[in-house]
Amino acid sequence: EATIRRDLVKLAALDKIRKIRGGAQVKENAVRDSKPGLSASIFAQDRSRNANTKRMIAKAATQLVQDGEAIIINGGTSTFMMAEFLADRKLNILTNSFILAHELLESSQNQVALPGGQVYRHQSIILSSFENDTTQKYRGSMMFMGSPGVSEFGIMETDPLLILAEQKLRKRADKLVVLADSTKIGVKGNLLFCGLEEVDIVITDSQANPEAVQRIRQHGVDVMIVEACG
């Protein structure tokens, strides 16, 4: 209770709330000044789930590339974790993630490129369904992406517009690497990004269902497993 009272005092001092008997009210100006940012709440919530394990998956992903390579990183919470391990690298990176690009520009000497298009606020990414944009001039050795589901049927996605944009990026890369923690392995959906014949590597963690992992491997996919973190 004492902590709550102190927090209410601080918020009142910032003119965010009005203290009343037994509680507080949000001030109208605080609501009016609150604007949706690029790092949307959905992205923030997804990023917090299995964060430590995603971090280890991201670390393993960055170890697949050498300095001087050109790579593509699709927007997502798992791929965003790669930024930490790319801080001391020297790569050419094309990404449709606005916040990943900003992070890389702030923390590293990597060359960073963004495609043209519209900002898709829910995922903080830039999307373009047009074929003739800046991605046509880019070529990468690998494309890294996350997915809400990876099974023997392929790599799942949640939005047809996302699929169109991601398939354009996939055409520009020699290999596809999918970052998917154990909660995504074996998960099937109604929208398919691509079949497993287009996937080279899946990186997951030790909590993944062994049978589901084996079914993915039977399609010729290299499944890398990192130790799950609590």
CORKAUR-V29533 format. One record per residue. N is the residue number from 1. RES is the residue in three letters. PSI is psi in degrees with one decimal (999 if undefined). OMEGA is omega in radians with two decimals (none if undefined). BURIAL is I if it has 16 or more other C-alpha atoms within 10 Angstrom, else O. Layout:
# CORKAUR-V29533
N|RES|PSI|OMEGA|BURIAL ; N|RES|PSI|OMEGA|BURIAL
This chain:
# CORKAUR-V29533
1|GLU|-38.7|3.14|O ; 2|ALA|-38.4|3.12|O ; 3|THR|-42.9|3.13|O ; 4|ILE|-43.6|3.14|O ; 5|ARG|-41.7|3.13|O ; 6|ARG|-40.6|3.12|O ; 7|ASP|-38.9|3.12|O ; 8|LEU|-38.2|3.11|I ; 9|VAL|-42.7|3.14|I ; 10|LYS|-43.7|-3.14|O ; 11|LEU|-36.2|3.09|I ; 12|ALA|-38.2|3.12|I ; 13|ALA|-28.8|3.10|O ; 14|LEU|1.9|3.12|O ; 15|ASP|28.0|3.11|O ; 16|LYS|-27.8|-3.12|I ; 17|ILE|166.7|3.03|I ; 18|ARG|120.2|-3.13|I ; 19|LYS|134.5|3.07|I ; 20|ILE|170.0|-3.13|O ; 21|ARG|121.0|3.09|O ; 22|GLY|5.3|-3.14|O ; 23|GLY|-141.8|-3.09|O ; 24|ALA|160.5|3.06|O ; 25|GLN|142.9|3.05|O ; 26|VAL|132.1|-3.13|O ; 27|LYS|147.3|-3.09|O ; 28|GLU|-38.5|-3.13|O ; 29|ASN|-28.8|3.12|O ; 30|ALA|-39.0|3.09|O ; 31|VAL|-43.1|-3.11|O ; 32|ARG|-36.3|-3.10|O ; 33|ASP|-10.5|-3.12|O ; 34|SER|113.0|-3.10|O ; 35|LYS|145.2|3.13|O ; 36|PRO|129.5|-3.14|O ; 37|GLY|177.6|3.12|O ; 38|LEU|-35.8|3.10|I ; 39|SER|85.2|-2.99|O ; 40|ALA|160.2|-3.08|O ; 41|SER|-34.9|3.12|O ; 42|ILE|-45.0|3.11|O ; 43|PHE|-44.6|-3.12|I ; 44|ALA|-40.3|3.13|O ; 45|GLN|-44.4|3.13|O ; 46|ASP|-38.0|-3.11|O ; 47|ARG|-32.7|-3.09|I ; 48|SER|-18.5|-3.12|O ; 49|ARG|127.2|3.12|O ; 50|ASN|39.4|-3.01|I ; 51|ALA|-44.2|-3.09|I ; 52|ASN|-39.6|3.11|O ; 53|THR|-42.6|3.09|I ; 54|LYS|-35.9|3.14|I ; 55|ARG|-42.2|3.12|I ; 56|MET|-35.6|3.08|I ; 57|ILE|-42.7|3.13|I ; 58|ALA|-39.9|3.11|I ; 59|LYS|-44.4|3.11|I ; 60|ALA|-36.1|-3.14|I ; 61|ALA|-43.9|-3.10|I ; 62|THR|-22.5|3.13|I ; 63|GLN|-6.5|3.14|O ; 64|LEU|-13.5|-3.05|O ; 65|VAL|153.7|3.13|O ; 66|GLN|152.0|3.09|O ; 67|ASP|140.1|-3.13|O ; 68|GLY|-14.6|3.13|O ; 69|GLU|157.3|3.00|O ; 70|ALA|129.1|-3.11|I ; 71|ILE|165.6|3.10|I ; 72|ILE|132.0|3.12|I ; 73|ILE|114.2|3.11|I ; 74|ASN|148.9|-3.13|I ; 75|GLY|147.2|3.12|I ; 76|GLY|166.8|-3.09|I ; 77|THR|-38.4|3.14|I ; 78|SER|-43.8|-3.13|I ; 79|THR|-29.8|3.09|I ; 80|PHE|-32.6|3.13|I ; 81|MET|-19.1|-3.14|I ; 82|MET|-23.6|-3.06|I ; 83|ALA|-41.2|-3.13|I ; 84|GLU|-39.2|-3.04|I ; 85|PHE|-1.8|3.06|I ; 86|LEU|1.2|-3.05|I ; 87|ALA|-36.4|-3.09|I ; 88|ASP|14.8|-3.10|O ; 89|ARG|167.2|3.09|I ; 90|LYS|89.5|-3.06|I ; 91|LEU|162.5|2.95|I ; 92|ASN|117.7|-2.99|I ; 93|ILE|124.5|2.96|I ; 94|LEU|124.6|3.12|I ; 95|THR|146.3|3.04|I ; 96|ASN|8.6|3.12|I ; 97|SER|112.9|-3.12|I ; 98|PHE|-44.2|-3.07|I ; 99|ILE|-31.5|3.06|I ; 100|LEU|-42.5|3.11|I ; 101|ALA|-44.9|3.13|I ; 102|HIS|-43.7|-3.14|O ; 103|GLU|-43.4|-3.13|O ; 104|LEU|-38.4|3.12|I ; 105|LEU|-33.2|-3.13|O ; 106|GLU|-32.5|-2.94|O ; 107|SER|-3.5|-3.03|O ; 108|SER|174.3|3.09|I ; 109|GLN|14.9|3.10|O ; 110|ASN|148.2|2.99|I ; 111|GLN|125.7|-3.04|I ; 112|VAL|132.1|3.10|I ; 113|ALA|145.4|3.09|I ; 114|LEU|142.1|3.04|I ; 115|PRO|160.9|3.02|I ; 116|GLY|155.1|3.10|I ; 117|GLY|-167.5|-3.10|I ; 118|GLN|141.2|3.11|O ; 119|VAL|123.7|3.11|I ; 120|TYR|95.9|-2.88|I ; 121|ARG|-37.3|-3.04|I ; 122|HIS|-31.4|-3.14|O ; 123|GLN|2.6|-3.14|I ; 124|SER|43.3|3.13|I ; 125|ILE|164.1|3.13|I ; 126|ILE|125.2|-3.09|I ; 127|LEU|141.3|3.02|I ; 128|SER|127.5|3.12|I ; 129|SER|-0.9|-3.12|I ; 130|PHE|139.9|-3.13|O ; 131|GLU|-38.9|-3.06|O ; 132|ASN|85.1|3.03|O ; 133|ASP|-169.6|-3.03|O ; 134|THR|-21.1|-3.12|O ; 135|THR|-22.2|-3.10|I ; 136|GLN|-23.7|-3.10|O ; 137|LYS|1.8|-3.03|O ; 138|TYR|146.0|3.05|I ; 139|ARG|127.8|-3.12|I ; 140|GLY|150.9|3.10|I ; 141|SER|-33.0|-3.12|O ; 142|MET|148.6|2.94|I ; 143|MET|130.7|3.12|I ; 144|PHE|133.2|3.13|I ; 145|MET|156.7|2.99|I ; 146|GLY|178.5|3.13|I ; 147|SER|145.1|3.07|I ; 148|PRO|-11.5|3.14|I ; 149|GLY|134.5|3.09|I ; 150|VAL|121.0|-3.14|I ; 151|SER|-175.3|3.12|I ; 152|GLU|-14.9|3.12|I ; 153|PHE|-18.9|3.10|I ; 154|GLY|-161.7|-3.10|I ; 155|ILE|122.7|-3.07|I ; 156|MET|157.1|3.05|I ; 157|GLU|167.7|-3.01|I ; 158|THR|-10.4|-2.98|O ; 159|ASP|128.9|3.14|O ; 160|PRO|-34.7|3.12|O ; 161|LEU|-39.5|3.07|O ; 162|LEU|-41.7|-3.13|I ; 163|ILE|-45.4|3.14|I ; 164|LEU|-46.1|-3.11|I ; 165|ALA|-41.0|-3.11|I ; 166|GLU|-34.5|3.10|I ; 167|GLN|-32.5|3.05|O ; 168|LYS|-44.3|3.12|I ; 169|LEU|-37.9|-3.12|I ; 170|ARG|-34.6|-3.14|I ; 171|LYS|-20.8|-3.08|I ; 172|ARG|-0.4|-3.08|I ; 173|ALA|146.8|3.12|I ; 174|ASP|-37.8|-3.10|O ; 175|LYS|153.0|3.10|I ; 176|LEU|125.8|3.10|I ; 177|VAL|124.4|-3.10|I ; 178|VAL|126.5|3.09|I ; 179|LEU|117.3|-3.07|I ; 180|ALA|114.2|3.10|I ; 181|ASP|171.4|-2.98|I ; 182|SER|-25.9|3.13|I ; 183|THR|-15.8|-3.12|I ; 184|LYS|-17.0|-3.07|I ; 185|ILE|126.7|-3.11|I ; 186|GLY|-4.9|-3.11|I ; 187|VAL|129.2|3.14|I ; 188|LYS|151.8|3.12|I ; 189|GLY|-177.5|-3.11|I ; 190|ASN|-3.7|3.10|O ; 191|LEU|125.5|-3.07|O ; 192|LEU|123.8|3.05|I ; 193|PHE|-49.1|3.10|I ; 194|CYS|162.3|3.06|I ; 195|GLY|167.5|-3.10|O ; 196|LEU|-17.7|3.11|I ; 197|GLU|-17.7|3.11|O ; 198|GLU|0.4|-3.07|I ; 199|VAL|134.6|3.12|I ; 200|ASP|-45.0|-3.07|I ; 201|ILE|138.0|2.95|I ; 202|VAL|128.2|3.09|I ; 203|ILE|121.7|-3.13|I ; 204|THR|-168.3|-3.10|I ; 205|ASP|172.8|-2.99|I ; 206|SER|-8.7|3.09|O ; 207|GLN|-1.9|-3.12|I ; 208|ALA|144.8|3.12|I ; 209|ASN|119.5|-3.07|O ; 210|PRO|-37.8|-3.14|O ; 211|GLU|-41.0|3.11|O ; 212|ALA|-39.2|3.10|I ; 213|VAL|-43.0|-3.13|I ; 214|GLN|-38.9|3.12|O ; 215|ARG|-34.8|3.09|O ; 216|ILE|-42.5|-3.14|I ; 217|ARG|-30.9|3.14|I ; 218|GLN|-15.3|3.10|O ; 219|HIS|12.6|3.08|I ; 220|GLY|12.6|-3.13|O ; 221|VAL|135.0|3.04|I ; 222|ASP|113.5|3.14|I ; 223|VAL|113.5|3.09|I ; 224|MET|135.8|-3.09|I ; 225|ILE|124.8|3.05|I ; 226|VAL|162.5|3.14|I ; 227|GLU|130.3|3.12|O ; 228|ALA|145.2|3.12|I ; 229|CYS|144.7|3.12|O ; 230|GLY|999|none|O
